[in-house]
Amino acid sequence: MPTHPLLTTPTPDAAKPVTDELFDADLAAWYRQPERAFDGWLARHGFRAGTAVVYRAMWGKLLRWSGEQGVPPLKWSAAQIGSFLDAQDLHKRHRYRYARLIERIFHHLATLEQNLHNPASQAVKAHLADGENDPTAFLLPGERDLLVARILAPAVAETANGGKAGNGAKTEISPTAWKRARDVALLAVLLGGGLKVAEARALRIDAIDGVEGGDAVEKGAMAIRMVRPDNGRAYVVPLFGFAHAPLRHWLEVRQAAASLGDLVFPAMANGRPMHAASIYRRIEILLEEAGVLAGRSERASPQTLRNTCGAMHFDAGTTPAAVAQLLGMRDLESGWRLHAAYEAWQARAGLPSMARQAVRPAAEP
């Protein structure tokens, strides 16, 4: 069986189960027993078994390197994190996963001590975790199916079984349920419409067609009306069918909770906009929950979802020029570049070329 690229030298502890009996470490405990504290962190986050094994092996490798360098655990600088990544001879995707794991640990530690220094964030900002540029990446068909089956379809079932979340009056909805519905709808729009993070952050309710009898590409469909900020070009983004129910469910939850403002995806019910970094984190959590991240050798991010949306249009026979318009690209040539990147990716992945170049109008997928 092939070895996972991040798990080249697993330790005997790497396969041990994560249990809820592990302690809830304070900051001093993290410094004294970073392995045990990390196990506790894994347990509280409820990672899948395969993901937990990989993360534990990654953390163990970092701690061993730290000991060899004589650097106390969790006292690393951004430059030292960069040196560690260089020493491992990692692919860019794996460098990034290491940096994000360290960054998440320090985000957790910041809840234990205010204004705690986060060297991994500095390493990412300084591009120390970048490595060489990766070729354009897409989700495999099976990975798309996982997202639909494990993340998006449950929202469909919830809407079908529970009906509307409210009738205009404020309903008591827990912050956890509110954020969950928002995050799933956000994933649906990024994958089903190919929006960029900045576009999702700024998306407003009145830009969505197909809600409460509003206009849409066709009856029962949903679409988003967009305008490019640089040249004012208006265009319509049709949403793939799997995105409809999660988005409708979220809009119902949003209304029932009397959420303020007109942003589709606010950070909180008071209407404050989400930070871009928060969107990246929330999407990564859902990708991890669906089981997409554990087996990938390429990075998966909101940009990967956008690329994949374009790929689904190609598979449906939409021309590269039309896909460029659907994704709001700067010029039509960008659609041809994405199409070439998709064909190159299919060849790397050993997949048959699915993109058909029949000329047809861009319509609801």
N, C-alpha and C positions, 0 to 999 in steps of 0.2 A: 504494500500500500504506500503511495507517495507521501512524503513527509511535508507537512505544512511549512511554508517558507519562513514563518515566524517561530517555528517550533523545532529548530534544527538540533538542539541539544536539550531535550526535556529531562527534567529531574524527576526522581521518584515522587516528589510532592505534587508534580504537575497534574497528576490524574486524580488526586484525592477529592472527594466531593465537597462542595461548599454547603455549609449548614448554617442554620440560624442560631446555633449555639455559640458561634464566635462572638467575641466581645465587641462592644461599640467603643472604639479607641478614641481617646482624646489626643491632643497634639503631642504630648509627651510620650504617649504610648507609640505613636507613629515613629518617633525618633528612636525609641528603644527597640521596638519589635516591628519593623516595617513589613516583614512577611506576613505576620499574623494580622496586623492591622489591615493589610491589603486584602486578606481573605475575608475579613469582616466587611470591608467595603464591597467586595464581590457579592457576598451573601445578601446585603441590604438592597443591592440593585437587581438581584434576581436574574443574572445573565443565564443564557442557555449553557448547558454543560460544555459543549464544544468551544463556545466563546470564552468561558471561564478558564478552560485548560490553556488556551492560547494566551490569554491575558496574564495568567499566573506565570507561564513560561517567560513571557516578555519582561514582566516585573523582576523575576528572578535573575534573568540575564543582566538587566540594568544594575541590580544590587551587587552582583558578582563583579561587574566591571568597576563599579564605584569602589568596592573594597580593594580591587587590584590597583586602583589609582590613588588609594589613600584618601578618598573624599567621603566624608560622613554622609550617610543616606539623607536625602531630602535637603541637602545643602548645596545642590548643584547650581552652577551658573548657566546662562544660555549658551555660552561658548563651550562649556563642558558637555552639555547635552548634544551640541553639534559634533563634538569630538567623539562621543559615544556612537552616534549614528554613523559617522565616517568609519569608525573601527569595525562596524558590523558588516560593511559592504552590502548594504540593503538596497533593494529596488525602491524607487521613489515612493510607491504606494505604501510600502512597509515602513519607510522612514516617517511618513506622515502619520501612520497609525501609532507608532511609538510616541511621536510628539503629542498627538492628541490624547493618548492614554495618560502621559505624564501631566499634561495640561488639566485633564479632568481630575486627577488626584489633587493637584494644587487648588483647583476650584473647590473641592471638598474641604481641604485644609483651611481655605479662607473662611469657611463657615465656623471654624474653631478658633481662628485668630484673625481679627480684622486687619486689612491692608497687608496681608502676607504676600511676599514677593512670589511671582509666578514665572520661573525661568523658561518654562516650555512655551508660554505665550510670547515671550520675548524672542525665543528661538524661531518660532513660526513667523513673527513679524519681520525678523531679520533674514528670512528665507534660508535659515540654516537647516531646515528640515526638507527642503525642496528636492535636492538631488537633481538629476537630469529630467528634462521634460518628458512626461508620459505621452504616448499617442492618445488620440481622442478615444474615450471609453464609452461603452453603452452597457445596459443591463442585458443579460442573457434572457431568452424567452422564459426559461424556468424561474429566473429571479423576478421577472415581472409577474408571473403567476403567483409566486409567494406573496408579493405585496398585495395583490388583489385578494387572495384567499385569506391571508392572516391579518391584514390591516383594513383594507377597504370594504371587503364583503361583510364583515361584522357590522359596519355602519349601515350597510344596506338592510341587514336583518333587523337592526334596532329600529330603523325608520319604519319598516314594514310592520313590525310587531307592535310598536308603541304609537304609531301615528305621529301627529304633530307634537312638538315639545310644548306648545302653549298656544293660547288664543289671543295674544297681544298683551295679556296681563303678565306681570312679573311672576316667575315661577322660581322656587328655591332649587337651584342647581349647584352642586358642589363645585368648588374651584377645580378639583381634579377632573370631574366629568366635563366641565367647560373647556379646559385646556386640551383634553383628549379629543373632543369633537373638533376643536379648532385645528389641532396638529394633523389629524387624519384628513381633514378637508384641504389643508395646506399641501400635504403630500399628493392628494388627488389632483389639485390644480397644477402643481409643478410637473407631475408625470403626465396627466391627461391633457394639459394645455401647453406645456413647455414654457411656462413663464420663468423669467429670471427672478432671483431673490429680491432685487430692488423693485421689480414690478409687482411681486406679491405683497411686499411691505406697503406699497402705496395704493394697492387695489381698493376701489371703493364700491359700495353696495350698488350704486346706480349704474355701474359698468357691466353688471351681470344680467344677461337676458335668459329668459326661460324660467323665471321664478314668479309665482303668483300671476300667471297669465301674461307675463311680459313677452316682448318680441324675442324670437330666437331664429336660428338657421332653419329649423323645421319644427313642427309640432312635437312636443315631448323632449326636444333637445335643449341643451344649454350651451351658451357661448359667452365670451367676454369681449366687450368692445374696448379696444386699446388705441392709444395715440403715441407715436414716437415723439419723445421730447425734443429731439434735435432738429427734425424737419416738419413736425406736425402731421405726418402721414397717419391717417386713421386706417385701422384694419380690424378684422374680426377673428377671434381665436375660438374655433369650435372645440368643445371638450369631448374627449372620448367617453363612451357610455359608462365605463366603470367609475368615472369621476362624478356623475350626476348625483347619485343618492348621498354619498358622503358630504358633498357641498350643500345640498338641500338640507340635510340633517343638521349640519353646523349652523346654517342661517336660521333654522328654527330654534335651535338651542340659544344662539346669540340673541335672538329677539325675545325669547321667553325669559332670559336672564336680565332683560332690560339693559343690555350692554350699550354704552354710550358711543357717540361718534359715528362716522360713516365709513370707517375702515373695515374691510372684510375680515382682516386678521389682526386685531389689536393684541397687544401684549397682555392686557388685563381688561376687565369689564368696564373700566373707566375710560377706555378708548385710546390709551397711550399706544403709539406704534411700537412694533417689535424691533429689536435690534437685529441686524443681519446675522451677527454671531449666534444669536439665540435661535434663529431659523435653521442655521447649519446644525446646531446641537440637537434640536428637536427632530429634524429629519434623520440625523444619524441614529438617534435612539430608535426610531421606527424601522429603519433599515436593519438595525441590529436585532430588534424584536422579531422581525420577519425571517431572520436567518440568512439574510443576503450577504452580510459582511464577512461572516466566518470563513467562507470558502473562496472569497475573491482574491485575486492577485493584483487587481486594479482598484483604484480609489472609486468609491461611490459617493456622490455628493449631489446637491441640487442641479449642478451643471450636467451630471450624468443623467439625471431624470429628464432634463431638457433635451439632451442628445437623443435619448431613448424615445421621447415623443416624436422627434423628427424621424427616427428610424421606423416607427409604427406608421407614419404617413407614407414613407417610402414603400414599406411592405404593402400598403393598400393601393399602390400605384400612383400616388401623387408625385408630380414632377418636382425636381429640385428647385426650380424657380418658384413654384407654388408653395413649397415648404418654406422657402425663405420668407415669403409674404406671411404665411401662417404664424411663423415664429417671430415676426417683426424684425428680421435681420436688416442690417444697414443697406445691403445691396443683394441683388439676385445671385451674384457670383458666390456669396456665402453659402447658399443652398447647394451649389455644386461641390463646394469644398467639403461640406458636411456629408454629402452623398459619397464622395470619394473616400472620406474617412470611415464611413460605415462599411463600405465594401472591403476596405483594408482590414477593418476590425473583424468582419465575418471570416476573412481568410485566415487571420491569426487564430481565431477561435475554432477554426475547422467547421464552420457552419456553411450550409449552402446559401448562395446569394438569393435573398428574398425580394430585393428591391426591383420592382418592375417600372419601366420608364414610359409606360403608356401615357399619352397626354390626355388630361381630363381636368375639369374645373376642380378647385379645392373645395370640398364640401364636408359636411359633417361626417366624421369617421364612422 
